[in-house]
Each structure stands twice: as structure tokens, then as C-alpha cells.
Amino acid sequence: TDMAVPISPMLTTSVTTRLTEAATLCRGNAMAMEPSPLRSAWFIGAHIPLVAARGLGLVGPEAFVRVWTRDIPSLLGGLTRAELNRMVRTAWNSPFQPGLRAAIVERLRQHQQNGFTTVAVSATYQPFLEPLRTELGIDHVIGTRFEMSPGALTGRIVGEPVTGPEKS
């Protein structure tokens, strides 16, 4: 829809803007990863049935994204915070920013000019949303969070991926 609706009174007392799935802000994949060849081969092999089921229409898009988003961090286990930050910078400086949808950015700007609190809610991993928050002046970003051990990613996420019902 093209309406701004309240989504969380706990975030702020002002009206919160919701850009719905139909108003996805970015196109394409923002992750620029360089996992080991062995991890990549394992990941692809383990997910061939999921990709095939999706291609045959046996798995819906939301279920596919949920599993994919949950499992991608397995490729990143052991990555340090500094390496993750470098990956985020690489992603932000390459295919991500050109993928911003001008019409949605314009709607975002209108909501900001009207004094609405803006929140971007995405299945994207939280660290990849932070540059978007900074660049576009979004008040809050909520994304899928990586689990961290002291100093490194564990290869898992915290809780469930922020997809479908978790976005509301």
C-alpha cells in the first residue's frame, strides 16, 4: 500500500512509517562475501533441494527466504567484526547503493519531511542496514542479527530471520 501506518508505539510517540514489501527500498543482493571454497560447496550442496523445491513451486518465496537467510551465516562463521565491517563497506560501495529505488526513496523523504519516524525492517542482516540508515537518515533499522561470540561470528543468527510476520 502507499499509506504510512503505525507499526510500533514503543519506538517513539510520533507516527512510524512503514514501507511495505511492495515498497522494497533496494533491488538485488547487497552481500559481497568471499567464503572458503569448501564452505561454499557445502552450502550449495546442502541447499540444492531447497532451490529445486522453490523452482517447482513446492516452497513459497517467504519460506525460501526464511531458510536462506537463516543459513547464509554458516558461510561466515569465524569472521571477525573487522572483516564483517570490511564486507559491509564493500557491499555498500558496490551494487547496493545503485539499487536504491528512486520512487521509494522519494516516499521516504516525504514521510521524513512530514515529521514521521522512519523504520526500515528487512530480512537483510543488521550490519548491512546500518549504512542505509546513515545514508538515508532513517531513524531505526531492524534486520536479521548475526550471532557473535567474543570477537567473531558464530555462523548462526539470533532468533528468527526478519521475514514475513516478523516484519510487523
Secondary structure, 3 states (H helix, E strand, C coil): CCCCCCCCCCCCCCCEECCCHHHCCECCCCCCCCCCHHHHHHHHHHHHHHHHHHHCCCCCHHHHHHHHHHHHHHHCCCCEHHHHHHHHHHHHHHHHHHHECHHHHHHHHHHHHCCCEEEEEEEEEHHHHHHHHHHHCCCEEEEEEEEEECCEEEEEEECCCCCHHHHC
